[in-house]
Amino acid sequence: MLQLQGVWIHSEIKEDEEKLTAYFRHNLKRKKVHFAILSDWKDDAYVLARNRIIAFLLKRAFGLTESKRFVSNDYA
């Protein structure tokens, strides 16, 4: 049986996409944190997942569409 573990972050600010993705991939333990979702109360979200299957399952289960509204590449 597979049990996914992760975080759902409700944020009012945009996160640095590059740093956030790098931290997720390189600093969080793969076997302990399978996903991170940045969203608000709408149906779009920025989804970080260990693979495409996990991302697909999360979006389907929660009725989410991919969005970059919660991240930015404009940080210096």
C-alpha positions as CSV (number, residue, x, y, z in Angstrom):
1,M,0.0,0.0,0.0
2,L,1.3,3.4,-0.9
3,Q,0.6,6.3,1.4
4,L,1.5,9.8,0.1
5,Q,2.8,12.4,2.5
6,G,3.2,16.1,1.7
7,V,2.3,19.7,2.5
8,W,-0.4,22.1,1.3
9,I,0.8,25.6,1.6
10,H,-1.7,28.5,1.5
11,S,0.4,31.6,0.7
12,E,-0.4,35.2,-0.1
13,I,3.1,35.8,-1.7
14,K,4.8,34.3,-4.7
15,E,7.7,32.0,-4.0
16,D,11.0,31.8,-6.1
17,E,10.2,28.9,-8.4
18,E,13.9,27.9,-8.9
19,K,14.8,27.9,-5.3
20,L,11.6,26.2,-4.2
21,T,12.0,23.4,-6.8
22,A,15.7,22.9,-5.9
23,Y,14.9,22.8,-2.2
24,F,12.1,20.2,-2.8
25,R,14.3,18.1,-5.0
26,H,17.6,18.2,-3.0
27,N,16.8,18.9,0.6
28,L,13.6,17.2,1.5
29,K,13.8,13.4,2.0
30,R,12.2,11.6,-1.0
31,K,10.7,8.9,1.1
32,K,9.1,11.2,3.6
33,V,7.8,14.2,1.5
34,H,6.2,13.1,-1.7
35,F,4.6,16.4,-2.7
36,A,4.1,20.1,-2.0
37,I,1.1,22.1,-3.2
38,L,1.0,25.9,-3.2
39,S,-2.5,27.2,-3.6
40,D,-5.3,29.3,-2.1
41,W,-9.0,28.7,-2.0
42,K,-9.4,28.5,-5.8
43,D,-9.0,25.5,-8.0
44,D,-5.5,26.2,-9.4
45,A,-2.2,25.3,-7.7
46,Y,1.5,24.9,-8.2
47,V,2.3,21.2,-7.6
48,L,5.7,19.8,-6.8
49,A,5.7,16.0,-6.8
50,R,8.3,13.3,-6.9
51,N,6.9,12.1,-10.3
52,R,4.2,12.7,-12.8
53,I,2.0,10.0,-11.5
54,I,1.8,11.5,-8.1
55,A,1.2,15.0,-9.6
56,F,-1.6,13.5,-11.7
57,L,-3.3,11.8,-8.8
58,L,-3.1,14.9,-6.6
59,K,-4.6,17.1,-9.3
60,R,-7.4,14.6,-10.0
61,A,-8.2,13.9,-6.3
62,F,-8.4,17.6,-5.4
63,G,-9.7,18.9,-8.7
64,L,-6.7,21.2,-9.3
65,T,-5.3,22.7,-12.5
66,E,-1.6,23.6,-12.8
67,S,-0.8,27.2,-12.2
68,K,2.3,29.3,-11.9
69,R,0.3,32.0,-10.1
70,F,2.1,31.1,-6.8
71,V,5.7,31.2,-8.1
72,S,7.9,33.7,-9.9
73,N,11.2,33.6,-11.8
74,D,11.7,37.4,-11.4
75,Y,13.7,37.2,-8.2
76,A,17.2,38.5,-8.3
